């Protein structure tokens, strides 16, 4: 907890950034570009250790970062269906299952399927019935052999949304606004989310990565579609890179739906503790508040963004969760040993690998 508030991580990943996982040259280039990006958006004290980015992150390492190295109490693991670039989809469902099994009270799980794979609807129904998934994650494009194949929520992906709904899954998360690979920004537009959200008012739709592109469309959607939520993952990178740009994005969203905005960092892209502390100290500049009527980021509003909204969206019992996180094994470790150093689990693994290499094992 932070300032007596429960803190949620809106997006948890366990990336497989090992070069062998890349299916194409574009995927390899993307990993290198992300490596340069994270050096900019992680403060110096929170930079990944040597070898800490281009590696296959494991569930045990991710949970250590969350619950031993930060004040995060709970969160949602997003499985990724980026099968056009990565052999395992990039953040595999299997790691999410392990993370949730290790922390059933603290972690919810989003499933995913390869929409162009063999029987994606059958696989989706299997996950809905056999796993404890709270929803499904979709991506808007598939890039192969130099060509972009759109995957719109209101067209190609619609049968999967309908199948999830038939299986009692009433939540869909959609990657938007940040292209994956050499893909035009027009493929990241948000109109398809609005159309499907209007078709299924009993399903919640979580739109990820809001940016200045399409910002007014997203804000309008929040006003007209009470079942649309917004997740700030990746957008939070502007806290360090372009804090004024972050203020414009956040301020506009808060004008329309402060109770449907989720704070997320995309761990292990960045370290959540750095962003938690920085956001708590952050304030929208006065001239933007005066000029656009953006709200003041009060402590109560920050608590809502950092955890309260995520609790409601995914149906956690706040009192039960609060009791659990003050008594489980992670709490006992923190009480006995204090907060662990940033990326200490990764640093230990890297050091161990170096020792083995020197020994010739």
C-alpha positions in Angstrom: 0.0 0.0 0.0 1.0 3.6 -0.5 -0.3 6.5 1.7 -2.7 3.9 3.2 -4.3 3.3 -0.3 -4.4 0.0 -2.1 -2.2 0.3 -5.3 -3.0 -1.6 -8.5 -0.9 -2.3 -11.5 -3.2 -2.0 -14.5 -0.9 -3.9 -16.9 1.5 -6.7 -15.9 3.6 -8.5 -18.5 6.2 -11.2 -18.5 7.9 -10.4 -21.8 10.0 -12.9 -23.7 12.6 -10.5 -25.1 15.2 -13.2 -25.8 16.4 -12.7 -29.4 15.4 -16.3 -30.3 11.7 -15.4 -29.6 11.7 -12.9 -32.5 10.1 -14.3 -35.6 11.2 -11.5 -38.0 13.8 -8.8 -38.5 11.0 -6.3 -37.7 10.5 -8.0 -34.3 14.3 -7.8 -33.6 14.3 -4.2 -34.5 11.3 -3.5 -32.3 13.1 -5.1 -29.3 16.1 -2.9 -29.9 13.9 0.2 -30.1 12.1 -0.7 -26.9 15.5 -1.1 -25.3 16.4 2.5 -26.2 12.9 3.7 -25.1 13.1 2.2 -21.6 16.5 3.8 -21.0 14.6 7.2 -21.4 11.5 6.5 -19.4 13.2 4.7 -16.4 14.9 7.1 -14.0 18.6 6.3 -13.6 18.1 4.6 -10.2 15.6 2.3 -11.9 17.4 1.3 -15.0 17.3 -2.4 -15.8 20.6 -4.2 -14.9 22.9 -5.3 -17.6 21.1 -8.0 -19.6 17.9 -7.2 -17.8 15.8 -6.3 -20.9 16.6 -8.7 -23.7 15.8 -11.7 -21.7 12.9 -14.1 -21.0 11.1 -12.7 -18.0 9.7 -15.3 -15.6 6.6 -15.1 -13.4 8.7 -15.4 -10.2 10.7 -12.4 -11.2 7.7 -10.3 -12.1 5.9 -11.1 -8.8 9.1 -10.1 -6.9 9.2 -6.7 -8.7 5.6 -6.2 -7.9 5.3 -7.3 -4.3 8.8 -7.1 -2.9 10.3 -4.1 -4.8 7.3 -1.8 -4.9 4.1 -0.8 -3.1 1.9 -2.5 -5.6 -0.7 -4.7 -3.9 -2.6 -6.2 -6.9 -2.8 -6.2 -10.6 -3.9 -7.6 -14.0 -1.7 -9.8 -16.1 -2.2 -9.1 -19.8 -1.4 -12.1 -22.1 -0.3 -10.8 -25.5 -1.3 -12.3 -28.9 1.5 -10.7 -30.9 2.1 -13.9 -32.7 3.1 -12.1 -36.0 6.3 -10.9 -34.3 7.0 -13.3 -31.4 6.8 -17.1 -31.2 5.0 -17.2 -27.9 3.0 -14.0 -28.4 5.5 -12.0 -26.4 3.9 -12.2 -22.9 2.6 -15.7 -22.8 -0.6 -17.0 -21.2 1.3 -19.7 -19.4 3.3 -17.2 -17.4 0.1 -15.4 -16.5 -1.5 -18.7 -15.3 1.6 -19.3 -13.1 1.6 -15.8 -11.7 -2.1 -16.0 -10.8 -1.7 -19.5 -9.3 1.0 -18.1 -7.1 -1.0 -15.0 -6.1 -4.7 -15.8 -6.6 -6.0 -13.0 -4.4 -3.7 -10.4 -5.9 -3.7 -11.2 -9.6 -6.4 -11.3 -12.3 -5.7 -12.8 -15.7 -6.6 -11.7 -19.3 -6.5 -14.5 -21.8 -5.6 -14.2 -25.5 -5.8 -16.2 -28.7 -4.2 -16.0 -32.1 -7.1 -14.7 -34.2 -5.5 -16.1 -37.4 -4.5 -19.4 -35.8 -6.2 -22.8 -35.8 -9.7 -22.5 -34.3 -9.3 -19.3 -32.3 -12.9 -19.4 -31.2 -12.5 -22.9 -29.8 -9.4 -21.9 -28.0 -11.1 -18.8 -26.5 -14.0 -21.0 -25.3 -11.5 -23.4 -23.8 -9.8 -20.6 -21.8 -13.1 -19.2 -20.7 -14.2 -22.6 -19.3 -10.9 -24.1 -18.1 -9.0 -21.0 -16.8 -9.8 -18.2 -14.3 -9.8 -15.5 -16.9 -11.4 -12.1 -16.3 -11.4 -11.1 -20.0 -9.5 -11.3 -23.3 -6.8 -9.1 -24.9 -6.9 -8.2 -28.6 -4.5 -6.4 -31.0 -5.7 -4.4 -34.0 -3.3 -5.6 -36.7 -1.3 -8.6 -38.0 1.8 -7.8 -39.9 3.2 -10.5 -42.2 5.5 -10.4 -45.3 5.4 -6.7 -45.5 1.6 -6.4 -45.4 -0.7 -5.2 -42.7 -3.9 -7.2 -42.0 -6.4 -5.1 -40.0 -8.1 -6.8 -37.1 -11.0 -4.6 -36.3 -13.1 -5.2 -33.2 -16.3 -4.7 -35.2 -15.3 -6.9 -38.1 -12.6 -9.6 -37.9 -12.6 -9.9 -34.1 -16.3 -9.6 -33.6 -17.0 -13.4 -33.6 -14.4 -13.7 -30.7 -16.1 -10.9 -28.7 -19.4 -12.6 -29.2 -18.0 -16.0 -28.2 -16.5 -14.6 -25.0 -19.8 -13.0 -24.2 -21.6 -16.3 -24.7 -19.2 -17.9 -22.3 -20.0 -15.4 -19.6 -16.8 -13.2 -20.1 -17.9 -9.6 -20.0 -14.6 -7.8 -20.4 -12.4 -7.0 -23.4 -9.1 -5.2 -23.5 -7.9 -3.6 -26.8 -4.4 -2.4 -27.7 -4.6 1.0 -29.5 -2.7 4.1 -30.6 0.9 2.7 -30.4 1.6 0.6 -33.6 3.4 -2.7 -33.2 6.0 -2.9 -36.0 5.9 -0.9 -39.3 2.2 -0.2 -39.2 0.4 3.0 -40.0 -1.2 4.9 -37.2 -4.6 4.9 -39.0 -4.8 1.2 -38.1 -4.8 2.2 -34.4 -8.0 4.3 -34.6 -10.7 3.8 -31.9 -14.0 3.9 -33.8 -14.4 0.2 -33.9 -14.3 0.1 -30.0 -17.1 2.6 -29.9 -19.2 0.6 -32.3 -18.8 -2.7 -30.5 -19.3 -1.1 -27.1 -22.6 0.3 -28.4 -23.6 -3.2 -29.5 -22.8 -4.9 -26.2 -23.6 -2.5 -23.3 -23.2 -5.4 -20.8 -19.5 -5.8 -21.8 -16.8 -3.5 -20.5 -14.1 -2.4 -23.0 -10.7 -1.3 -21.8 -8.9 0.8 -24.3 -5.1 0.9 -23.7 -2.4 3.6 -24.4 -4.3 6.8 -24.9 -2.3 9.5 -26.6 -2.9 12.9 -28.2 -3.7 11.1 -31.4 -7.4 10.2 -31.2 -7.6 11.8 -27.8 -10.8 13.8 -28.5 -12.4 10.7 -30.0 -11.6 8.7 -26.8 -12.8 11.5 -24.6 -16.1 11.7 -26.5 -16.4 7.9 -26.3 -16.1 8.1 -22.5 -19.0 10.5 -22.5 -21.3 8.4 -24.7 -20.3 4.9 -23.7 -20.4 4.2 -19.9 -18.9 0.7 -20.6 -15.6 2.1 -22.0 -12.6 2.4 -19.8 -9.1 3.8 -20.5 -5.8 2.3 -19.3 -2.8 4.7 -19.2 -0.1 2.0 -19.8 2.7 3.4 -22.1 1.1 6.8 -21.8 2.5 7.0 -18.3 6.0 7.1 -20.0 5.3 10.8 -20.7 5.5 11.5 -16.9 9.2 11.5 -17.3 9.7 12.2 -21.0 7.0 14.9 -21.6 5.2 15.7 -18.4 3.1 18.5 -20.1 1.9 16.1 -22.8 0.9 13.6 -20.0 -1.1 16.4 -18.4 -3.0 17.1 -21.6 -3.8 13.4 -22.0 -4.8 12.8 -18.4 -6.6 16.1 -18.0 -8.9 15.5 -21.0 -9.8 12.0 -19.9 -10.6 13.1 -16.3 -13.0 15.8 -17.6 -15.2 13.0 -19.0 -14.7 9.9 -16.7 -12.4 10.1 -13.7 -14.0 6.9 -12.4 -13.0 5.0 -15.6 -9.3 5.8 -16.0 -6.8 3.1 -14.9 -3.1 3.7 -14.0 -0.7 1.2 -15.5 3.0 1.0 -16.1 3.5 -2.1 -18.2 5.9 -3.8 -15.9 8.6 -4.9 -16.7 8.9 -2.2 -19.3 9.5 0.2 -16.4 9.7 -0.2 -12.7 6.3 0.5 -11.0 7.7 2.1 -7.8 9.4 4.9 -9.8 6.1 5.7 -11.5 4.0 5.4 -8.3 6.1 7.8 -6.4 6.5 10.3 -9.3 2.7 10.3 -10.0 1.9 10.9 -6.4 4.0 14.0 -6.5 2.7 15.1 -9.9 0.2 17.9 -10.6 -1.4 19.2 -13.8 0.2 22.6 -14.5 -1.9 25.6 -13.4 -2.2 27.1 -16.9 -3.7 23.9 -18.3 -6.1 23.7 -15.4 -7.1 27.3 -15.9 -7.3 27.1 -19.7 -9.0 23.8 -20.0 -10.7 23.4 -16.7 -8.7 20.2 -16.0 -9.2 19.0 -12.4 -6.7 19.2 -9.6 -5.1 15.9 -8.8 -6.2 15.6 -5.2 -5.1 12.8 -3.0 -8.5 11.2 -3.3 -8.4 11.3 -7.1 -4.9 9.9 -7.2 -6.0 7.0 -4.9 -8.9 6.3 -7.3 -6.6 6.3 -10.4 -3.9 4.2 -8.7 -6.2 1.5 -7.4 -9.8 2.3 -6.8 -10.9 2.2 -10.4 -9.1 -1.0 -11.1 -10.7 -2.6 -8.1 -14.2 -1.8 -9.4 -13.5 -2.8 -13.0 -12.3 -6.2 -12.2 -14.5 -6.9 -9.2 -12.1 -7.2 -6.3 -13.6 -7.0 -2.8 -11.6 -4.1 -1.4 -12.0 -5.1 2.3 -11.0 -8.7 1.6 -8.0 -7.7 -0.5 -6.9 -5.1 2.1 -7.0 -7.8 4.8 -5.1 -10.3 2.6 -2.3 -8.0 1.5 -1.6 -7.1 5.2 -1.2 -10.8 6.2 0.2 -12.9 3.3 3.8 -14.1 2.6 4.7 -10.9 0.7 3.7 -8.8 3.6 5.7 -11.0 6.0 8.8 -10.6 3.8 8.4 -6.9 3.6 7.9 -6.6 7.4 11.0 -8.8 8.0 13.4 -7.5 5.3 12.0 -4.2 4.1 11.5 -3.3 0.4 13.9 -5.0 -1.9 16.1 -3.0 -4.3 14.8 -2.2 -7.8 15.3 -5.1 -10.2 17.1 -7.1 -7.5 15.6 -10.4 -8.7 16.9 -9.7 -12.3 20.3 -8.6 -11.0 20.6 -11.8 -9.0 19.8 -14.0 -12.0 22.2 -12.1 -14.2 25.0 -12.4 -11.6 24.4 -16.1 -11.3 24.5 -16.6 -15.0 27.8 -14.7 -15.2 29.3 -16.9 -12.4 28.2 -20.1 -14.3 29.8 -18.8 -17.5 33.1 -18.0 -15.8 33.0 -21.5 -14.2 32.5 -23.1 -17.7 29.1 -24.6 -16.8 
